Amino acid sequence: MGLLSRASSFEDLDEMGKALVDRILRLPKGPGSVLTALNLLKTYSTFSACIHLLRTGGLYRSHASIGTTVHNISIPASFFSSDQEGFYKLSSIPPQLSQTAHVWFFPVDDYANTILLIITDSLMSFDPLSFNMILKRINSVFAIETDDSESFEINLTRFARGLGPFNGLVLEGDKPDSLYPALKNSVSTIGTAFKLKPGIFLIIFPKPLNSDFITHRLSRSFNSRIIFSFESDTARDAIQKLKPYLES
């Protein structure tokens, strides 16, 4: 972790910062909560613009922004450094943004499925440490999970159609809010992930792939536990096997 990303105590925030955290956490959940939180952040931190982006596969797509006329931004995830942990200042600016700007990358969750890009200029005295302290306490406002609009059974049936025999792994994770989108991104090239219930997830992938290798990689990468594995030829058979994990 870089020097700039070292954790600081909440007590290091001034009273205005603490009051801001309390106010943002009391915002009612709704379509406008992210935008409202961004505007409140701008009253405390010195920056010109902020873009809230969600990762889908290999792309980050903008969800909300303030202070910029550039909308509907898509940035390849590979554009950002995979060697950095925590927040950092970009050495290269995304082409959609002003090349004279200073841009900071802030991960909202542990797997950087949701990020904030903070845009400043050379005359602004932006304090990334204070901003990061606040963000760590209000990150639930920005960590948006995309829910499937259809039932699990319908989505599994659609995905498994034409797949042939497949393997399934049921995982249990310690950080369910950020684990699900991270799993979906990680396995998108070989299969897919489903959320069965809070903290319990299903990975399915074609049977010819090495199940032991995938199990090892998932357990190691996401600090998750494989609690059930199975083989199936049809979605209907898989759903029968998964019944204990579908019940509340």
MIBA-512226 format. One record per atom (N, C-alpha, C, CB): residue in three letters; x, y, z negated. Coordinates in steps of 0.001 Angstrom, whole numbers, padded with zeros to 6 digits, always signed. Glycine has a CB too. Layout:
alaXYZ...
***
This chain:
met+000850-001186+000000met+000000+000000+000000met+000880+001227+000000met-000959+000010-001216gly+000567+002225+000813gly+001369+003424+000912gly+001269+004267-000347gly+000951+004232+002113leu+002255+005160-000494leu+002290+006010-001683leu+001029+006842-001825leu+003497+006919-001640leu+000501+007308-000663leu-000675+008167-000721leu-001918+007418-001170leu-000920+008795+000624ser-001891+006088-001088ser-003083+005302-001376ser-003109+004727-002783ser-003199+004192-000392arg-002170+005103-003611arg-002176+004577-004970arg-003428+004996-005715arg-000942+005042-005725ala-003966+004051-006448ala-005218+004321-007161ala-005002+005351-008258ala-005791+003026-007759ser-005965+006199-008457ser-005927+007175-009532ser-007159+006994-010405ser-005850+008619-008974ser-007070+007480-011604ser-008170+007342-012550ser-009287+008321-012216ser-007677+007566-013985phe-010512+007859-012477phe-011672+008730-012291phe-011540+009980-013161phe-012978+007976-012627glu-010841+009842-014283glu-010676+010970-015197glu-009817+012075-014579glu-010052+010497-016510asp-009083+011753-013516asp-008270+012767-012854asp-009119+013748-012051asp-007253+012105-011946leu-010380+013382-011789leu-011271+014288-011065leu-011695+015450-011962leu-012513+013529-010548asp-011882+016609-011361asp-012399+017730-012135asp-013900+017559-012353asp-012100+019070-011425glu-014483+018442-013117glu-015903+018302-013455glu-016790+018399-012211glu-016312+019373-014472met-016381+019227-011252met-017161+019341-010022met-017150+018027-009248met-016618+020476-009146gly-015991+017359-009226gly-015898+016073-008543gly-016740+015009-009211gly-014467+015619-008484lys-016720+014979-010532lys-017529+014000-011269lys-019020+014250-011060lys-017194+014048-012768ala-019404+015527-011032ala-020812+015861-010807ala-021242+015472-009401ala-021053+017359-011036leu-020314+015616-008438leu-020616+015237-007059leu-020859+013738-006944leu-019476+015657-006127val-020014+012949-007589val-020192+011494-007581val-021566+011132-008133val-019079+010800-008404asp-021919+011726-009263asp-023210+011435-009890asp-024371+011814-008974asp-023333+012179-011222arg-024254+012965-008304arg-025339+013426-007429arg-025507+012515-006208arg-025072+014868-006971ile-024385+012108-005613ile-024463+011245-004426ile-025021+009870-004788ile-023072+011096-003773leu-024625+009334-005933leu-025117+008018-006329leu-026611+008030-006644leu-024345+007518-007534arg-027164+009199-006913arg-028607+009299-007195arg-029426+009592-005946arg-028864+010383-008230leu-028772+009647-004785leu-029519+009884-003545leu-030456+008714-003266leu-028553+010095-002352pro-031686+008986-002871pro-032586+007881-002510pro-032111+007190-001243pro-034024+008390-002323lys-032216+005873-001211lys-031827+005110-000030lys-032778+005436+001114lys-031824+003587-000327gly-032211+005658+002284gly-033040+005973+003439gly-032185+006286+004638gly-033964+007137+003139pro-032816+006513+005802pro-032076+006771+007035pro-031142+007974+006951pro-033038+006974+008161gly-031498+008962+006124gly-030685+010173+006070gly-029687+010225+004927gly-031566+011343+005978ser-029558+009128+004157ser-028701+009171+002969ser-027230+009338+003317ser-028886+007912+002154val-026771+008711+004399val-025366+008833+004798val-025051+010271+005194val-025044+007875+005965leu-025921+010860+006008leu-025699+012233+006463leu-025716+013212+005283leu-026767+012632+007501thr-026639+013006+004366thr-026705+013871+003184thr-025437+013746+002353thr-027934+013525+002328ala-024955+012506+002180ala-023734+012290+001403ala-022533+012949+002071ala-023475+010791+001220leu-022448+012877+003389leu-021336+013523+004101leu-021359+015037+003887leu-021401+013201+005611asn-022539+015622+003972asn-022651+017071+003771asn-022292+017469+002338asn-024073+017543+004103leu-022661+016639+001374leu-022301+016925-000013leu-020786+016815-000211leu-023038+015965-000969leu-020174+015834+000431leu-018725+015683+000335leu-018003+016917+000880leu-018270+014428+001091lys-018569+017483+001946lys-017934+018641+002575lys-017970+019875+001675lys-018615+018950+003901thr-018903+019927+000725thr-018942+021059-000201thr-017813+020981-001225thr-020293+021112-000916tyr-017238+019792-001386tyr-016166+019603-002369tyr-014786+019533-001722tyr-016415+018338-003169ser-014669+018753-000644ser-013382+018545+000017ser-013249+019487+001206ser-013228+017078+000472thr-012015+019914+001457thr-011755+020837+002560thr-011458+020054+003827thr-010583+021785+002222phe-012465+019886+004677phe-012259+019271+005992phe-013249+019890+006961phe-012428+017711+005935ser-012940+019764+008252ser-013793+020384+009265ser-014866+019447+009787ser-012955+020869+010413ala-014591+018137+009784ala-015560+017181+010320ala-015324+015811+009703ala-015466+017104+011863cys-016359+014990+009751cys-016262+013621+009255cys-017134+012720+010130cys-016694+013533+007753ile-016591+011566+010477ile-017322+010589+011294ile-017400+009273+010531ile-016635+010385+012688his-018598+008750+010423his-018864+007484+009738his-019024+006418+010818his-020151+007573+008813leu-018170+005374+010782leu-018165+004353+011826leu-018337+002961+011240leu-016873+004422+012631leu-019049+002117+011976leu-019273+000731+011593leu-018590-000180+012609leu-020795+000416+011495arg-017973-001237+012116arg-017301-002164+013022arg-018257-003246+013499arg-016090-002798+012338thr-018264-003468+014813thr-019003-004567+015428thr-018042-005268+016370thr-020293-004061+016186gly-017638-006487+016006gly-016657-007186+016821gly-015350-006414+016847gly-017182-007394+018244gly-014896-006096+018047gly-013628-005390+018200gly-013753-003897+018322gly-012923-005898+019374leu-014938-003349+018035leu-015150-001909+018189leu-015672-001274+016908leu-016120-001640+019328tyr-015247-000041+016677tyr-015880+000815+015678tyr-016813+001765+016419tyr-014813+001603+014827arg-018068+001808+015998arg-019049+002698+016632arg-019558+003697+015599arg-020236+001885+017244ser-019679+004950+016034ser-020116+005991+015111ser-021572+005797+014719ser-019918+007371+015732his-021864+006015+013445his-023217+005892+012920his-023776+007242+012516his-023241+004944+011737ala-022892+008113+011997ala-023299+009455+011582ala-022063+010346+011597ala-023972+009439+010161ser-022283+011636+011759ser-021149+012564+011751ser-021625+013962+011398ser-020432+012570+013120ile-020692+014771+010890ile-020965+016187+010636ile-019768+016992+011131ile-021240+016457+009108gly-020020+018224+011548gly-018943+019118+011924gly-018312+018866+013268gly-017917+019055+010924thr-018911+018010+014089thr-018354+017720+015407thr-019471+017632+016437thr-017540+016411+015382thr-019163+018016+017653thr-020133+017916+018751thr-019965+016615+019523thr-019987+019107+019704val-018969+015819+019121val-018723+014540+019785val-019553+013462+019093val-017203+014175+019762his-020455+012835+019826his-021332+011820+019246his-021177+010496+020003his-022808+012292+019277asn-021723+009434+019435asn-021689+008106+020057asn-020265+007686+020408asn-022560+008089+021314ile-019387+007807+019429ile-017984+007440+019618ile-017806+005936+019444ile-017079+008207+018627ser-017027+005327+020328ser-016608+003933+020180ser-015086+003890+020257ser-017259+003014+021281ile-014470+003275+019253ile-013014+003214+019190ile-012603+001759+018969ile-012454+004138+018054pro-011737+001214+019814pro-011265-000163+019583pro-010629-000307+018209pro-010257-000574+020664ala-010946-001396+017525ala-010367-001616+016196ala-008847-001704+016269ala-010937-002897+015567ser-008344-002154+017418ser-006895-002290+017591ser-006186-000937+017606ser-006593-003040+018880phe-006947+000156+017758phe-006351+001487+017770phe-005757+001829+016407phe-007394+002535+018171phe-006357+001272+015359phe-005917+001577+014001phe-004891+000544+013536phe-007123+001614+013034ser-003992+000974+012677ser-002902+000112+012225ser-003416-000997+011319ser-001843+000934+011496ser-003052-002239+011658ser-003434-003374+010806ser-002440-003573+009669ser-003536-004658+011638asp-001334-002827+009697asp-000309-002963+008662asp-000579-002059+007456asp+001060-002646+009244gln-001483-001102+007638gln-001761-000147+006568gln-002837-000684+005629gln-002195+001204+007153glu-002683-000408+004366glu-003716-000710+003385glu-004179+000610+002780glu-003191-001694+002280gly-005462+000717+002527gly-005973+001956+001976gly-006028+003048+003029gly-005124+002401+000807phe-006044+004284+002588phe-006198+005390+003531phe-004836+005854+004039phe-006949+006560+002873tyr-004847+006483+005210tyr-003610+007010+005772tyr-003933+008028+006862tyr-002731+005868+006335lys-002947+008819+007198lys-003085+009822+008249lys-002687+009204+009581lys-002222+011077+007943leu-003552+009344+010592leu-003274+008744+011890leu-002100+009442+012570leu-004517+008803+012782ser-001227+008633+013166ser-000126+009193+013950ser-000555+009448+015387ser+001084+008256+013921ser-001583+008730+015840ser-002174+008936+017172ser-003644+009288+016992ser-002011+007659+018081ile-004118+010229+017771ile-005494+010704+017652ile-006378+010005+018682ile-005561+012237+017833pro-007559+009504+018297pro-008478+008926+019286pro-008739+009920+020407pro-009809+008510+018621pro-008770+009464+021656pro-008888+010384+022801pro-010151+011228+022811pro-008829+009607+024065gln-011209+010779+022107gln-012456+011562+022076gln-012338+012809+021207gln-013603+010700+021567leu-011296+012862+020366leu-011148+013973+019425leu-010041+014926+019874leu-010849+013443+018014ser-010077+016125+019319ser-009056+017124+019641ser-007668+016591+019287ser-009333+018449+018890gln-006749+016694+020237gln-005414+016153+020016gln-004577+017022+019086gln-004704+015989+021333thr-005081+018184+018722thr-004365+019047+017768thr-004876+018850+016341thr-004510+020523+018172ala-005888+018010+016187ala-006473+017781+014859ala-005584+016868+014018ala-007881+017169+014990his-005797+016935+012709his-005215+015970+011787his-006361+015033+011383his-004541+016682+010519val-006155+013738+011566val-007229+012771+011314val-006777+011757+010271val-007645+012052+012623trp-007622+011585+009255trp-007356+010630+008181trp-008314+009452+008295trp-007488+011306+006795phe-007794+008265+008054phe-008549+007011+008097phe-008818+006568+006658phe-007772+005899+008898phe-010100+006407+006318phe-010485+005942+004978phe-011362+004696+005110phe-011238+007067+004187pro-010903+003526+004648pro-011772+002349+004636pro-012809+002471+003523pro-010941+001058+004458val-014040+002129+003816val-015110+002203+002824val-015166+000923+001986val-016463+002448+003515asp-014859-000220+002608asp-014895-001495+001898asp-013550-002197+002037asp-016038-002394+002434asp-013414-003331+001374asp-012137-004042+001326asp-011659-004516+002696asp-012251-005223+000402tyr-012595-004772+003610tyr-012222-005305+004912tyr-012296-004262+006027tyr-013106-006470+005254ala-012516-003000+005661ala-012606-001899+006626ala-013647-002183+007707ala-011240-001648+007273asn-014779-002769+007301asn-015898-002929+008232asn-016585-001589+008471asn-016911-003961+007694thr-016528-000732+007478thr-017052+000631+007579thr-015918+001583+007238thr-018290+000854+006630ile-015764+002627+008035ile-014682+003586+007787ile-015204+005014+007918ile-013506+003352+008767leu-014462+005942+007333leu-014684+007367+007539leu-013435+007940+008187leu-015017+008100+006195leu-013619+008740+009227leu-012529+009513+009801leu-012726+010958+009371leu-012481+009379+011366ile-011776+011496+008637ile-011828+012874+008163ile-010937+013725+009068ile-011378+012979+006663ile-011500+014798+009601ile-010782+015641+010550ile-010498+016998+009908ile-011593+015811+011864thr-009225+017386+009934thr-008815+018667+009383thr-007904+019368+010399thr-008091+018479+008009asp-007436+020558+010034asp-006413+021211+010857asp-005262+021634+009954asp-007001+022442+011627ser-004240+022180+010554ser-003002+022468+009820ser-003182+023536+008750ser-001925+022904+010783leu-004268+024304+008833leu-004480+025386+007863leu-005298+024940+006653leu-005174+026552+008537met-005812+023730+006701met-006678+023247+005625met-005877+022493+004568met-007778+022347+006190ser-006233+022711+003325ser-005544+022045+002212ser-006360+020838+001746ser-005315+023036+001031phe-006520+019874+002639phe-007293+018675+002321phe-006513+017811+001331phe-007623+017870+003609asp-007197+017346+000273asp-006583+016516-000762asp-007074+015070-000600asp-006921+017065-002193pro-006301+014202+000059pro-006771+012830+000299pro-006911+011997-000960pro-005839+012137+001232leu-006102+012275-001979leu-006185+011499-003221leu-007514+011712-003932leu-005037+011870-004152ser-007911+012976-004075ser-009197+013267-004719ser-010352+012721-003900ser-009369+014775-004923phe-010262+012871-002575phe-011322+012359-001702phe-011449+010848-001865phe-011037+012719-000223asn-010322+010156-001912asn-010346+008702-002032asn-010915+008261-003374asn-008946+008136-001852met-010605+008995-004449met-011164+008680-005766met-012690+008755-005740met-010604+009639-006834ile-013196+009795-005071ile-014649+009954-004972ile-015246+008853-004105ile-015007+011339-004398leu-014615+008579-002951leu-015139+007581-002023leu-015240+006208-002673leu-014263+007504-000783lys-014265+005841-003484lys-014276+004520-004114lys-015463+004349-005056lys-012977+004293-004877arg-016011+005456-005527arg-017129+005382-006463arg-018487+005550-005795arg-016967+006426-007525ile-018482+005986-004546ile-019756+006166-003831ile-019815+005314-002573ile-019960+007637-003468asn-018885+004353-002441asn-018792+003610-001176asn-020059+002830-000836asn-017626+002657-001232ser-020864+002491-001852ser-022105+001749-001575ser-023066+002554-000701ser-022799+001368-002887val-022956+003880-000739val-023816+004732+000094val-023486+004557+001569val-023665+006211-000307phe-022214+004292+001867phe-021760+004215+003256phe-021662+002799+003791phe-020433+004875+003386ala-021616+001802+002906ala-021449+000412+003336ala-022778-000134+003817ala-020888-000462+002191ile-023084+000119+005062ile-024373-000276+005636ile-024250-001660+006245ile-024850+000745+006700glu-025150-002538+005869glu-025190-003887+006427glu-026345-003980+007408glu-025329-004955+005307thr-026036-004434+008615thr-027066-004586+009636thr-027825-005881+009409thr-026448-004560+011049asp-029091-005757+009118asp-029904-006951+008885asp-030427-007509+010191asp-031067-006636+007947asp-030492-008861+010270asp-031114-009477+011438asp-032605-009187+011415asp-030850-011007+011474ser-033153-008797+012560ser-034566-008447+012613ser-035447-009683+012698ser-034836-007537+013795glu-034857-010823+012984glu-035628-012053+013081glu-035155-013025+012012glu-035501-012680+014489ser-035912-014077+011808ser-035584-015016+010749ser-034305-015785+011071ser-036739-015985+010527phe-033703-016329+010028phe-032495-017134+010192phe-032757-018313+011127phe-031993-017636+008827glu-033890-018981+010965glu-034185-020151+011790glu-034234-019793+013281glu-035516-020775+011357ile-034853-018662+013606ile-034940-018241+015008ile-033557-017924+015560ile-035861-017015+015150asn-032752-017186+014789asn-031426-016819+015254asn-030514-018028+015398asn-030808-015820+014311leu-030588-018959+014456leu-029764-020166+014547leu-030174-020999+015755leu-029879-021002+013258thr-031476-021146+015966thr-031959-021922+017112thr-031479-021305+018420thr-033495-022007+017098arg-031554-019991+018510arg-031120-019295+019735arg-029621-019483+019967arg-031455-017788+019650phe-028838-019369+018895phe-027386-019477+019057phe-026969-020902+019395phe-026674-019013+017787ala-027620-021884+018743ala-027216-023277+018910ala-027678-023866+020241ala-027759-024108+017770arg-028650-023205+020888arg-029170-023730+022150arg-028041-023796+023190arg-030345-022847+022670gly-027796-024990+023715gly-026755-025159+024718gly-025361-025278+024138gly-026791-024024+025665leu-025213-025171+022806leu-023889-025255+022187leu-023387-026688+022116leu-023921-024655+020794gly-024332-027640+022041gly-023925-029021+021842gly-023669-029283+020371gly-022680-029346+022668pro-023062-030404+020027pro-022760-030701+018621pro-021917-029580+017997pro-022018-032058+018502phe-022244-029238+016761phe-021495-028161+016122phe-021238-028473+014655phe-022245-026836+016255asn-020249-027780+014118asn-019907-027882+012698asn-020485-026699+011945asn-018376-027950+012500gly-020789-026907+010681gly-021262-025830+009835gly-020502-025804+008517gly-022757-025971+009583leu-020184-024606+008065leu-019527-024417+006776leu-020346-023426+005960leu-018055-023918+006954val-020670-023778+004731val-021367-022858+003836val-020343-022329+002843val-022572-023560+003101leu-020236-020995+002785leu-019253-020341+001929leu-019923-019549+000826leu-018358-019432+002748glu-019226-019453-000270glu-019631-018580-001363glu-018515-017573-001585glu-019936-019391-002668gly-018871-016286-001618gly-017863-015246-001749gly-018085-014366-002954gly-017833-014407-000521asp-016989-013761-003449asp-017063-012906-004637asp-017520-011489-004326asp-015721-012858-005314lys-017368-011050-003054lys-017715-009676-002679lys-018701-009714-001508lys-016435-008854-002303pro-019956-010105-001783pro-020924-010333-000714pro-021212-009122+000148pro-022187-010810-001295asp-021152-007899-000404asp-021506-006714+000370asp-020574-006500+001553asp-021490-005493-000516ser-019286-006787+001367ser-018338-006565+002447ser-017953-007857+003169ser-017102-005897+001907leu-018214-009012+002559leu-017779-010279+003141leu-018538-010637+004410leu-017937-011384+002135tyr-019857-010422+004426tyr-020657-010861+005578tyr-020221-010219+006895tyr-022116-010551+005333pro-020134-008899+007005pro-019686-008331+008272pro-018258-008724+008625pro-019796-006835+008227ala-017410-008917+007608ala-016035-009339+007876ala-015998-010743+008459ala-015198-009280+006598leu-016828-011637+007931leu-016914-012992+008465leu-017401-012982+009911leu-017843-013847+007602lys-018436-012182+010193lys-018975-012126+011548lys-017911-011668+012541lys-020186-011189+011603asn-017142-010660+012147asn-016077-010178+013019asn-014996-011229+013210asn-015469-008905+012456ser-014640-011922+012128ser-013537-012871+012165ser-013825-014077+013053ser-013219-013336+010770val-015061-014573+013015val-015375-015808+013753val-016082-015546+015075val-016235-016713+012900ser-016185-014281+015483ser-016968-013946+016675ser-016439-014594+017958ser-016997-012453+016852thr-015145-014952+017993thr-014586-015554+019203thr-014790-017063+019258thr-013113-015241+019298ile-015186-017680+018134ile-015370-019134+018131ile-016780-019559+017762ile-014400-019767+017178gly-017542-018692+017123gly-018886-019058+016667gly-019598-017846+016113gly-018824-020166+015606thr-020309-018032+015011thr-021004-016896+014398thr-021214-017154+012917thr-022357-016636+015093ala-021648-016114+012212ala-021915-016209+010775ala-023346-015785+010495ala-020922-015338+009966phe-023940-016396+009473phe-025278-016041+009022phe-025250-015828+007512phe-026311-017139+009410lys-026071-014919+007060lys-026243-014722+005621lys-027450-015539+005183lys-026424-013200+005260leu-027230-016527+004319leu-028314-017387+003866leu-029065-016766+002695leu-027773-018753+003474lys-028319-016217+001751lys-028870-015479+000616lys-027699-014745-000031lys-029609-016440-000418pro-027938-013867-000994pro-026846-013071-001546pro-025645-013916-001986pro-027351-012269-002715gly-024500-013641-001381gly-023271-014324-001739gly-023054-015668-001079gly-023233-014503-003175ile-024027-016148-000273ile-023922-017445+000389ile-024026-017238+001902ile-025029-018427-000119phe-023039-017770+002642phe-022966-017515+004079phe-022714-018822+004843phe-021854-016486+004388leu-023165-018836+006089leu-022993-020000+006958leu-022148-019612+008161leu-024364-020564+007412ile-021165-020441+008476ile-020372-020304+009697ile-020664-021517+010562ile-018831-020177+009386ile-020981-021315+011832ile-021111-022449+012746ile-020197-022232+013945ile-022588-022633+013205phe-019673-023339+014464phe-018748-023286+015600phe-018765-024644+016300phe-017293-022911+015134pro-018362-024707+017561pro-018426-025965+018317pro-017636-027091+017656pro-017909-025748+019724lys-018150-028296+017763lys-017570-029460+017082lys-016130-029766+017493lys-018419-030666+017347pro-015740-029549+018751pro-014352-029895+019103pro-013292-029110+018339pro-014143-029681+020566leu-013641-027954+017779leu-012652-027154+017063leu-012268-027827+015745leu-013193-025736+016803asn-011059-027568+015297asn-010513-028193+014089asn-011162-027605+012844asn-008984-028013+014026ser-012065-028370+012250ser-012818-027879+011096ser-011925-027641+009884ser-013916-028861+010736asp-010945-028528+009661asp-010056-028380+008503asp-009236-027101+008608asp-009122-029595+008382phe-008754-026801+009814phe-007949-025592+010011phe-008783-024343+009766phe-007356-025562+011428ile-010010-024332+010294ile-010888-023172+010118ile-011262-023007+008657ile-012156-023313+010976thr-011525-024115+007976thr-011836-024059+006547thr-010693-023438+005761thr-012139-025457+006011his-009481-023867+006062his-008299-023341+005365his-008139-021850+005612his-007033-024084+005813arg-008293-021429+006875arg-008098-020020+007206arg-009159-019139+006551arg-008122-019828+008720leu-010408-019590+006559leu-011477-018800+005949leu-011282-018674+004445leu-012838-019426+006247ser-010935-019788+003803ser-010740-019767+002349ser-009605-018837+001970ser-010460-021178+001820arg-008559-018864+002757arg-007377-018050+002452arg-007605-016583+002775arg-006168-018564+003224ser-008223-016308+003916ser-008385-014923+004365ser-009406-014156+003533ser-008797-014897+005822phe-010456-014827+003089phe-011552-014124+002442phe-011745-014502+000975phe-012814-014385+003188asn-010810-015277+000427asn-010915-015677-000976asn-012301-016245-001266asn-010622-014481-001905ser-012766-017093-000348ser-014096-017671-000472ser-013988-019167-000748ser-014924-017412+000803arg-015087-019756-001180arg-015124-021183-001492arg-016076-021894-000540arg-015550-021417-002960ile-015613-022978+000056ile-016473-023794+000905ile-017270-024722-000019ile-015631-024614+001972ile-018579-024540-000052ile-019393-025335-000981ile-020172-026444-000273ile-020362-024429-001727phe-020176-026416+001069phe-020865-027470+001820phe-020391-027424+003265phe-022420-027306+001736ser-020193-028590+003852ser-019852-028670+005276ser-020669-029787+005913ser-018320-028916+005481phe-020945-029652+007193phe-021785-030649+007859phe-021545-030619+009365phe-023280-030402+007547glu-022005-031663+010023glu-022029-031734+011475glu-023475-031879+011906glu-021156-032913+012009ser-023803-031314+013057ser-025190-031379+013518ser-025228-031315+015035ser-026032-030234+012906asp-026308-031870+015595asp-026514-031818+017043asp-027553-030781+017436asp-026933-033179+017559thr-028433-030399+016483thr-029505-029454+016787thr-029688-028473+015634thr-030823-030200+017072ala-030293-027346+015946ala-030591-026356+014913ala-031567-026920+013888ala-031164-025078+015542arg-032553-027717+014360arg-033542-028281+013437arg-032879-029178+012400arg-034604-029070+014207asp-031927-030012+012858asp-031213-030889+011938asp-030387-030066+010950asp-030307-031865+012715ala-029754-029002+011440ala-028940-028154+010569ala-029790-027480+009500ala-028204-027097+011392ile-030968-027018+009881ile-031847-026341+008925ile-032278-027296+007819ile-033080-025766+009640gln-032535-028573+008185gln-032892-029566+007168gln-031753-029767+006172gln-033253-030904+007830lys-030532-029812+006685lys-029374-030014+005817lys-029101-028797+004937lys-028143-030331+006653leu-029503-027640+005423leu-029224-026388+004710leu-030319-026000+003721leu-029034-025272+005701lys-031375-026760+003633lys-032521-026383+002789lys-032137-026001+001361lys-033504-027517+002741pro-031226-026743+000712pro-030877-026349-000678pro-030267-024952-000774pro-029899-027354-001270tyr-029693-024454+000319tyr-029041-023155+000305tyr-029938-022048+000855tyr-027761-023218+001099leu-031110-022439+001355leu-032074-021456+001859leu-033121-021101+000817leu-032756-021983+003109glu-033255-021979-000182glu-034272-021754-001204glu-033763-020720-002206glu-034640-023082-001921ser-034660-019861-002650ser-034301-018812-003624ser-033985-019410-004986ser-035442-017787-003759
***
